[in-house]
Amino acid sequence: MSEESHTYDASVIVVLEGLEAVRKRPGMYVGSVGERGLHHLVLDAAERALNEILGGTASRVEITLTADGGVRVADDGTGLAVGYAGHGDGPPLESRLTELWCGAPPADRRLLSGGNFGGGMAVVNALSSRLTAEVCRDGARWVLEYEQGVPVGVPARTGPAEATGTVITFRPDAEIFETLELSFDTLAARFRELSFLNRELDITLADDRDPAAPRTVRFRFPGGPRDYVAQQSAPLHPDVISFEREYAEMEGTVEVALRWCDSSDERIASYANSRPTTGGGTHELGFRDGLAAALTAYAQEHRLLSPSDPDFTPTQLGAGLTAVVSVKLDRPEYEGATRDRLGNGPVRTCVTEAVRDHLTAWLRANPAQATAVLARVSTAARP
């Protein structure tokens, strides 16, 4: 091969601007062009609406898989701003739909920022064959239309409106995605997670694709993670142990719900800012440390462990345990390209303390249930 064929200079660099970059490299923004990326697109579209609830400007969100293969996301919020005059409530909808990373995300631990790749509504627009936005606010109804991220005309005021809210309807682009078949069950599982992690959320997911068998399910868990754990079958003890605590040291809150069940399976689900942390991290390590510390101290205090017996280790306590460990942080730090492991150092110490203190108090207040738990743990810990 000649030296000339190896030449690399500015002439071979292709600069992609705006939404052109999203369509050229969609995997960088939604993870893949397969089913996983397709579902990511729906979650990106819903995230903005769900944050309306968490921010106190809406009360419910409805996501519908429409009969024509599209997706409709509707909220009853105040309605997004339309036009460049500015309303003092963030970038106008035109910017949100056409500009990547439009506006700095607020430093608010309550809000969702679940996308791994960034871009939000602009990415949804870019990867849709057609997108229509309807906004009702200030007594007027506005309609904006796009094809493959490109505006079709200008925002049109189409008449009066009594209610308020924003509706985004889009159809994923067959030129981008390998499949357009969305899984109702996959989406339902994620919206269920978001609902029990954020007790303010009220989400309805509907499937109108088969007129003969439409489906609708509503997700709302006022009790938070406690409600989720309470649904698990065959409990070893009646109480669900749950608490929420704030720590300035970790700049956030920790919420935990747990109960042992009459099984050998361990089901510990950990989350950071409502993102599943399947790789674990400092919050999950702190949970296990606190669990081991509380159960070991209680067993020694009641002479269920002799002075010569070794302490329980975190890995011995999971049999039959169902738990949700959720932290919400002002500055979450994730490890790895997929951001599935939490790395904030102070979190481990804070979660350990919180779990140890609350579990110890529960064990002392419920000796009969504590005995059942210790018997289960001791059996599982035997070699």
Residue pairs with C-beta under 8 A, 6 or more apart in sequence:
16 24
16 25
18 98
18 99
18 100
19 98
19 100
19 122
19 125
19 126
19 149
21 100
22 28
22 29
22 100
22 119
22 122
22 123
22 126
22 127
22 149
23 126
23 127
23 148
23 149
23 176
26 33
26 37
26 127
26 176
27 33
27 37
28 117
29 117
29 118
29 119
29 123
29 126
29 127
30 37
30 38
30 40
30 41
30 44
30 117
30 123
30 127
31 37
31 40
31 116
31 117
33 176
33 177
33 178
34 177
34 178
34 179
35 179
35 181
35 183
35 186
37 177
38 172
38 177
38 179
38 180
38 181
38 182
39 182
39 183
39 186
39 187
39 190
40 115
40 116
41 123
41 124
41 127
41 128
41 172
42 63
42 71
42 182
42 187
43 114
43 115
43 187
43 190
44 115
44 119
44 120
44 121
44 123
44 124
45 71
45 73
45 121
45 124
45 168
45 170
46 61
46 63
46 73
46 191
47 112
47 113
47 114
47 115
47 120
48 96
48 120
48 121
49 58
49 61
49 73
49 74
49 75
49 77
49 166
49 168
50 61
50 112
50 194
50 198
50 201
50 203
51 111
51 112
52 58
52 61
52 75
52 77
52 78
52 166
53 59
53 60
53 61
53 75
53 77
53 200
53 201
53 202
54 110
54 111
54 112
54 198
54 200
54 201
55 108
55 110
55 111
57 77
57 78
58 75
58 76
58 77
58 78
58 165
59 76
59 202
60 75
60 76
60 202
60 203
60 204
61 73
61 74
61 75
61 201
61 202
61 203
61 204
62 72
62 73
62 74
62 75
62 203
62 204
62 206
63 71
63 72
63 73
63 74
63 187
63 191
63 203
63 204
63 205
63 206
64 71
64 72
64 74
64 205
64 206
64 207
64 208
65 71
65 182
65 184
65 187
65 206
65 207
65 208
65 209
66 72
66 169
66 208
66 209
67 208
67 209
67 211
68 171
69 171
69 172
69 180
69 209
70 169
70 170
70 171
71 169
71 170
71 171
71 172
71 182
72 167
72 168
72 169
73 167
73 168
73 169
74 165
74 166
74 167
74 168
75 165
75 166
75 167
76 163
76 164
76 165
77 164
77 165
77 166
78 89
78 137
78 164
78 165
79 135
79 136
79 137
79 138
79 164
79 165
79 166
80 90
80 92
80 93
80 96
80 133
80 135
80 137
80 166
81 87
81 89
81 90
81 91
81 92
81 93
81 137
82 92
82 93
82 94
82 135
82 137
82 142
82 144
82 155
83 92
83 94
83 155
84 92
84 94
86 92
90 103
91 99
91 102
91 103
93 133
93 135
93 144
93 155
93 166
94 144
94 151
94 155
95 102
95 103
96 102
96 103
96 120
96 121
96 122
97 121
97 122
97 125
97 131
97 133
97 144
97 146
97 149
98 122
98 125
98 149
98 151
99 122
100 118
100 119
100 122
100 123
101 118
101 119
101 120
102 120
102 122
105 111
105 113
107 330
107 331
109 252
109 253
109 273
109 328
109 329
109 330
110 198
110 328
112 194
112 198
112 273
112 274
113 273
113 275
114 273
114 274
114 275
116 338
116 339
117 123
119 126
121 168
122 149
124 131
124 168
124 170
125 131
125 146
125 149
125 170
126 148
126 149
127 149
127 172
127 173
127 176
127 177
128 146
128 148
128 149
128 170
128 171
128 172
128 173
129 147
129 148
129 171
129 172
129 173
129 174
129 175
130 145
130 146
130 147
130 170
130 171
131 145
131 146
131 147
131 149
131 168
131 169
131 170
131 171
132 143
132 144
132 145
132 146
132 168
132 169
132 170
133 142
133 143
133 144
133 145
133 166
133 167
133 168
133 169
134 141
134 142
134 143
134 166
134 167
134 169
135 141
135 142
135 143
135 144
135 165
135 166
135 167
136 142
136 161
136 163
136 164
136 165
136 166
137 161
137 164
139 160
139 161
139 162
140 157
140 159
140 160
140 161
141 157
141 158
141 159
141 160
141 161
142 155
142 156
142 157
142 158
143 155
143 156
143 158
144 151
144 155
144 156
145 151
145 152
145 153
146 152
148 173
148 175
172 180
174 180
184 205
184 207
184 215
187 205
188 205
188 217
188 219
191 203
191 205
191 219
192 219
193 271
193 274
193 276
194 201
194 203
194 219
194 274
195 201
195 202
195 203
195 219
195 220
195 221
196 219
196 221
196 224
196 225
196 227
196 228
196 324
197 224
197 225
197 271
197 274
197 324
197 326
198 224
198 274
199 221
199 222
199 223
199 224
201 219
201 220
202 218
202 219
202 220
203 218
203 219
203 220
204 216
204 217
204 218
204 219
205 216
205 217
205 218
205 219
206 214
206 215
206 216
207 214
207 215
207 216
208 214
221 227
221 228
223 230
224 242
224 244
224 255
224 257
225 242
225 255
225 256
225 257
225 324
225 326
226 240
226 242
226 257
228 257
228 324
229 240
229 242
229 257
229 258
229 259
229 322
229 323
229 324
230 240
230 259
232 259
232 261
232 267
232 322
233 261
234 261
234 262
234 263
235 259
235 260
235 261
235 262
236 259
236 260
236 261
236 262
236 320
236 372
236 373
236 376
237 259
237 260
237 366
237 369
237 372
237 373
238 369
239 259
239 362
239 366
239 369
240 257
240 258
240 259
241 256
241 257
241 258
241 259
241 358
241 359
241 362
242 255
242 256
242 257
242 258
243 255
243 256
243 354
243 358
244 253
244 254
244 255
244 256
245 253
245 254
245 255
245 354
245 358
246 252
246 253
247 253
247 254
247 346
247 350
247 354
249 346
249 349
249 350
250 327
250 329
250 344
250 346
250 347
250 350
251 329
251 330
251 331
252 327
252 328
252 329
252 330
252 347
253 327
253 328
254 283
254 325
254 326
254 327
254 347
254 350
254 351
254 354
255 324
255 326
255 327
255 328
256 287
256 323
256 324
256 325
256 326
256 351
256 354
256 355
256 358
257 323
257 324
258 321
258 322
258 323
258 324
259 321
259 322
259 323
260 320
260 321
260 322
260 372
260 373
260 376
260 377
261 320
261 321
261 322
262 320
263 319
263 320
264 319
264 320
264 380
265 319
265 320
266 318
266 319
266 320
266 321
267 321
267 322
267 323
268 284
268 287
268 318
268 321
268 322
268 323
268 325
269 276
269 323
269 324
269 325
270 276
270 277
270 280
270 281
270 283
270 284
270 287
270 324
270 325
270 326
270 342
271 277
271 324
271 325
271 326
271 327
272 281
272 283
272 326
272 327
272 328
272 329
272 332
272 334
272 342
273 327
273 328
273 329
273 332
274 326
274 328
275 332
275 334
275 339
276 340
277 283
277 284
277 340
277 341
277 342
278 340
279 335
279 336
279 338
279 340
279 341
280 341
280 342
281 335
281 341
281 342
281 343
281 344
281 347
282 342
282 343
282 344
282 345
282 347
282 348
282 351
283 325
283 327
283 342
283 344
283 347
283 348
283 351
284 325
284 342
285 314
285 348
286 347
286 348
286 349
286 350
286 351
286 352
286 355
287 323
287 325
287 351
287 352
287 355
288 314
288 315
288 317
289 314
289 348
289 351
289 352
289 355
289 356
290 351
290 352
290 353
290 354
290 355
290 356
290 359
291 314
291 317
291 355
291 359
292 311
292 312
292 313
292 314
292 316
292 317
293 352
293 356
294 355
294 356
294 359
294 360
294 363
295 312
295 317
295 359
295 363
295 373
295 374
295 377
296 305
296 311
296 312
297 356
297 360
298 304
298 360
298 363
298 364
298 370
298 374
299 305
299 312
299 374
299 378
300 307
304 374
304 378
305 311
305 312
312 377
312 381
316 377
316 380
316 381
317 377
317 380
317 381
319 376
319 377
319 380
320 376
320 380
325 351
327 342
327 347
327 351
329 344
329 347
331 344
332 342
332 344
333 342
333 343
333 344
334 340
334 341
334 342
334 343
335 341
335 342
335 343
362 370
363 370
363 373
364 370
